[in-house]
Amino acid sequence: MEALQISTVTVVVLVLAAFTAGWVDAVVGGGGLIQLPALLIALPDSTPPASILGTNKVSSVWGTATSSVLYAIKIRPDWRSVLPLVAGSATGSALGAQTARFLPREYFTPIVLAALVAVGIYTWRRPELGLISQRKHVGRRHYLLTLAIGLGVGFYDGILGPGTGSFFLILLVGVLGWGFLDASAQAKIANLVTNLSAIAVFAAHGSVLWKLGLMMGAANMAGGFLGARTAISRGNSFVRKVFLLVVAALVVRLGYDVFRELF
């Protein structure tokens, strides 16, 4: 498959991983926790890192697009807030994807791990967080903070990726005051833009395994559709619980990576 010898069993495993990642990503983000490690483990060691990242983005974008449409129809996000978030996300993701081609990614793992631990503790200790939408800022300050969130998280998504939706979600809830469902709707739209922006960069450099990415994308789309419907029907409290579970899983996964590198 595109100059790589991949067994049918490997393809099936990656497709199942993509479906599961699509469900998780649609509810709270963090589907990269499942899909990216699956690609890293399953694909041959000779696969360039950029091709793995590019293929991961091609798969993810379909599920993100599906859940974005469902959230936009059912939740009806504040588009005046979505626009600066999207603008920042597109710019940040493109810059991150360009940077990913030159910088070693292992430097970022300890930083992301520390941030996720802080996010998990912050959310766990505030059981009321995100259960209702109550904007903390108004006017120019609100839109500048929204733009900054887009730039920062978009850059991270372009250069690394796993947990992007979770970072979008907690910043939109904690910094701006949105409820989890409102924040999920905006996060999905922003995450769609970061994926498309990164794909454009990776594709321009030939760093995408298109056949595998599109097969995984179909499964990811099915998972995203199911996940978005589940989140919308179950409400803010359900999303908060899944968010905490995903953050805990991310912490364990990244903690293992850091421990392995140290020892």
C-alpha positions in Angstrom: 0.0 0.0 0.0 1.8 3.1 -1.3 5.3 1.5 -1.2 4.5 -0.1 2.2 3.8 -3.8 2.8 0.8 -3.8 5.2 -1.0 -7.0 6.1 -4.8 -7.3 6.0 -4.9 -7.9 9.8 -2.9 -4.7 10.3 -5.4 -2.7 8.2 -8.4 -4.1 10.1 -6.8 -3.3 13.5 -6.1 0.3 12.3 -9.6 0.7 11.0 -11.1 -0.4 14.4 -8.7 2.0 16.1 -9.9 4.8 13.9 -13.6 4.0 14.7 -12.9 4.1 18.4 -10.9 7.3 18.1 -13.7 8.9 16.1 -16.2 8.2 19.0 -13.8 9.5 21.7 -12.8 12.6 19.6 -16.5 13.5 19.0 -17.4 13.5 22.7 -14.4 15.2 24.3 -11.4 15.2 21.9 -8.3 13.1 22.4 -9.0 10.5 19.8 -5.3 10.8 18.8 -4.6 9.0 22.1 -5.9 5.8 20.3 -5.2 6.4 16.6 -1.7 7.9 16.5 -0.1 5.2 18.8 -1.9 2.5 16.8 -0.3 3.9 13.6 3.1 4.2 15.3 2.9 0.6 16.5 1.3 -1.1 13.4 3.2 0.6 10.6 6.7 -0.6 9.6 9.7 1.1 11.3 10.8 2.5 8.0 7.7 4.7 7.8 8.7 8.4 8.0 7.3 10.1 11.1 5.8 12.9 8.9 3.9 10.2 6.8 2.4 8.8 10.1 1.3 12.2 11.2 -0.1 13.1 7.8 -2.0 9.8 7.5 -3.4 10.3 11.1 -4.7 13.7 10.1 -6.4 12.4 6.9 -8.1 9.8 9.0 -9.1 12.2 11.8 -10.5 14.9 9.6 -13.5 12.8 8.4 -14.8 12.0 11.9 -14.2 15.6 13.0 -16.1 16.9 10.0 -19.1 14.7 10.7 -19.3 15.6 14.4 -18.8 19.3 13.6 -21.8 19.3 11.3 -23.9 17.5 14.0 -22.9 19.9 16.7 -23.4 22.9 14.5 -27.0 21.8 13.7 -28.0 20.6 17.2 -26.1 23.0 19.5 -25.9 26.1 17.2 -22.6 27.6 18.5 -21.9 31.4 18.7 -20.4 31.9 15.3 -19.0 35.3 16.3 -16.8 33.4 18.7 -16.1 30.5 16.3 -14.6 32.8 13.6 -11.6 34.1 15.7 -11.1 30.6 17.1 -11.0 29.2 13.5 -8.7 31.9 12.2 -6.2 31.3 15.0 -6.5 27.5 14.7 -5.7 27.5 11.0 -2.7 29.8 11.4 -1.4 27.9 14.4 -1.8 24.5 12.9 0.0 25.4 9.6 2.9 26.9 11.6 3.0 23.8 13.8 2.9 21.4 10.9 5.8 23.3 9.3 7.8 23.2 12.6 7.1 19.4 13.0 9.3 18.7 10.0 12.3 20.1 11.8 12.0 19.8 15.5 12.3 16.5 17.6 8.9 15.8 19.0 10.2 14.1 22.2 10.9 17.5 23.7 7.2 18.2 23.8 6.0 15.1 25.7 7.0 16.1 29.2 5.4 19.6 28.7 2.1 18.1 27.4 2.1 15.6 30.3 2.4 18.3 32.9 -0.3 20.3 31.2 -2.7 17.3 31.1 -2.1 16.6 34.8 -2.9 20.2 35.7 -6.0 20.1 33.4 -7.3 16.9 35.0 -6.8 18.1 38.6 -8.4 21.5 37.7 -11.5 19.9 36.2 -11.9 17.2 38.9 -11.8 19.7 41.7 -14.5 21.8 40.1 -17.5 19.6 39.7 -19.7 22.5 38.5 -17.2 23.5 35.8 -18.8 23.5 32.3 -22.3 22.4 33.4 -23.7 25.7 32.3 -22.6 28.3 29.9 -21.7 31.6 31.6 -19.2 33.7 29.6 -16.4 35.2 31.7 -15.4 37.9 29.3 -17.1 40.2 26.9 -16.3 42.4 23.9 -12.7 42.6 22.6 -11.2 40.7 25.4 -13.4 37.7 24.7 -12.5 37.6 21.1 -8.8 38.1 21.6 -8.7 35.3 24.1 -10.6 33.1 21.7 -8.0 33.9 19.0 -5.1 33.2 21.3 -6.7 29.8 22.2 -7.0 29.0 18.5 -3.3 29.9 17.8 -1.9 28.0 20.8 -3.8 24.8 20.5 -3.7 24.9 16.7 0.1 25.1 16.8 0.2 22.1 19.2 -2.1 20.1 16.9 0.1 20.8 13.9 3.3 19.8 15.6 2.1 16.9 17.7 -1.7 16.3 18.0 -2.9 13.9 20.6 -5.3 15.6 23.1 -5.9 18.6 20.9 -9.7 18.4 21.3 -9.3 18.1 25.0 -7.1 21.2 25.2 -9.6 23.1 23.1 -12.4 21.9 25.4 -10.9 22.8 28.7 -9.6 26.2 27.6 -13.0 27.2 26.1 -14.7 26.0 29.3 -12.2 27.2 31.9 -11.0 30.5 30.3 -14.1 31.6 28.4 -16.8 30.1 30.5 -18.7 28.0 27.9 -20.5 24.8 29.0 -19.1 21.5 27.9 -21.6 21.0 25.0 -21.1 24.6 23.7 -17.4 24.2 24.0 -17.5 20.8 22.3 -19.3 22.3 19.3 -16.7 25.1 18.9 -13.8 22.7 19.6 -14.9 20.3 16.9 -15.2 23.1 14.3 -11.7 24.5 15.3 -10.2 21.0 15.3 -11.6 20.4 11.8 -9.8 23.5 10.6 -6.5 22.5 12.3 -6.7 19.1 10.6 -7.4 20.6 7.2 -4.6 23.1 7.6 -2.1 20.5 8.7 -3.2 18.1 5.9 -2.5 20.8 3.3 1.1 21.1 4.6 1.7 17.3 4.9 0.2 16.6 1.5 2.3 19.3 -0.2 5.4 17.5 1.0 4.0 14.0 0.0 3.7 12.9 3.6 0.4 11.1 3.4 -0.5 7.4 2.9 -3.8 8.2 1.1 -5.3 4.7 0.7 -4.8 3.7 4.4 -5.8 7.2 5.5 -9.1 7.2 3.6 -10.0 3.7 4.8 -9.4 4.7 8.4 -11.2 7.9 7.7 -14.4 6.1 6.8 -14.3 4.3 10.1 -13.4 7.5 12.0 -16.4 9.2 10.4 -18.8 6.5 11.6 -17.3 6.8 15.1 -17.6 10.5 15.0 -21.3 10.4 14.0 -22.1 8.0 16.8 -20.0 9.9 19.4 -21.6 13.3 18.6 -25.1 11.9 18.9 -24.2 10.3 22.2 -22.8 13.5 23.7 -25.7 15.7 22.5 -28.3 13.3 24.0 -26.5 12.7 27.3 -25.6 16.3 28.1 -22.8 18.3 29.9 -22.4 16.0 32.8 -21.7 13.0 30.6 -19.2 14.9 28.5 -17.4 16.0 31.7 -17.1 12.4 32.9 -15.7 11.2 29.6 -13.4 14.2 29.5 -11.8 13.2 32.8 -11.4 9.6 31.7 -9.7 10.6 28.4 -7.4 13.1 30.2 -6.5 10.3 32.7 -5.7 7.9 29.8 -3.6 10.6 28.1 -1.6 11.1 31.3 -1.0 7.4 31.6 0.0 7.1 28.0 2.4 10.1 27.9 3.7 9.2 31.4 4.7 5.8 30.0 6.5 7.5 27.1 8.4 9.8 29.4 9.3 6.9 31.8 10.5 4.8 28.9 12.7 7.6 27.5 14.3 8.2 30.9 15.0 4.6 31.8 
